[in-house]
Amino acid sequence: MSNWFYLHFRAIAHALRRLAGQPVGTVLSALVVGIALSLPGGGYLVLDNVASLARGVSGTPEISVFLDAGAQKADAEALEQRLKALPALASYRYVPRDEALKQLAAGGLGDVLGGLGHNPLPDAFVLTPRGEDPEVFEQLATEIRAWPKVAHVQLDSAWVKRLHALLALGRSAVLMLAGLLGFALVIVTFNTIRLQILTQRQEIEVSRLLGATDPFIRRPFYWFGGLQGALGGLVALGTVWLGVRVLAQPVARLAETYGAVFTLNGPDWRAALAIVLFATFLGWLGAAISVRRHLAST
Amino acid sequence: MIVFDEVAKRYAGGYTALAGVSLEIRHGELVVLSGHSGAGKSTLLKLIPVIERPTSGRVLINGQDVSHLPRAAIPYLRRNLGLVLQESRLLFDRSVFDNVMLPLVITGHPPRDAARRVAAALERVGLEGRGKEMPAGLSGGEQQRVAIARAIVNRPSILIADEPTAHLDPAYAADIASLFRSFNEAGVTVLVTTHDASLFAASRPRRLVLAKGLLTEDTRPTGRLAHEEAA
């Protein structure tokens, strides 16, 4: 096992020497990888911020359940028992028709309601569902609509649907962008390693004659690709962080004009780690494909 | 022991380098293989570390048939052989020390012990204290000595050299020839190809001559082997 570590240590040292030996090439490759990765990285960050903003501003949607005009107190109690048994429900509130009338009167419609001579409003329940999935809200409303003594169910979830659709679209776009740029980065690393193999052909041949195994020869290239990817990941992280620093104030000022308080947040440590690991993986993948393709011919 | 059993090698295009060679090389022998260019000397040598594979026949090393050795097993065979090629094949971006160190790095030798072995190998070829120099600053003979140090640093039991004196002036060539004799005296089986067998005459080697892919001469030295005499 210690021999295994020693060989990897040698391979890392070898890869670092190669990276340090061509500083211009190393910096340019890291910039290419970093700038390309900062696009999906930044996109993900924007989506994350928008999602948290939407959650903060709008809260969770409610479902209003209006009972039949002829429903009695016993009917309301029976309905309440059924609501209690619903697992998708976080909480509910019973609004008797008298209370609803008082609320409307307090809202400035007292004269209009007084002219009617009777209370036209039904008893109602206001429900707060669990989670944020519009599909679940819709299912819940449909189920309750079929209950006896329920006259009308109002689900105000159109905006939630739109938001989720927009976020899903954004996520798909970011994923597609990440996939395309990731593929491009694999090609960049593939080509870099191909050139490395060509320039080290003599060393590879001599090593083979002296008893080097394929893993021994491949290892430094894997590390080279991985380290180049990691450097690119750090550049991407720096670019995203810089973008957040530059945009934070203008975005906050824009939010202020809408009467909202909004802070553009940079990537947390998990997101930062994910970006660097993703870049490292892409570098390793490009190296692995290139080594497999080109070492067989040396 | 190295055994060639009816070994033939034909290259793509139809060129026949070896046309059925059979011979045995015993442990501790010093064998000088000569012949004209294209006689098959290099091909015969390349069959031992499986740089080439025979078209027919078998090559056995210590009883193991290496003709059909799986690709993954070849490196482990080569680690037990010392290999000196016609050109020194040194890495010119690395120091003499690092060049000689390479076989020990490949086998994952502990660095401290490896450094001792490299120093000993350099001393053995007369290059003590010159490990920090770069190969480009050495003469052709010195570069070949570095290649020899690299070949012996793993303490192989078989040393194979393909025209190690080919591009050297006579004085350097004689030095290199005496080095191989000294390794043989230490018990190493040595197989050398050369155009000038007289360089090794003082060592009383076994002389093989190849012509057009066939073994035409096999002259064994009279008396005991060199390393037996030394003992």
Interface residues (C-beta under 8 A of the other chain):
Chain A: N3 Y6 L7 R10 Q202 E203 E205 V206 S207 R208 L209 L210 G211 A212 T213 D214 F216
Chain B: P49 I51 A72 P75 Y76 L77 R78 R79 L83 L85 R89 L91 L102 P103 V105 I106 T107 G108 P110 R150 N154
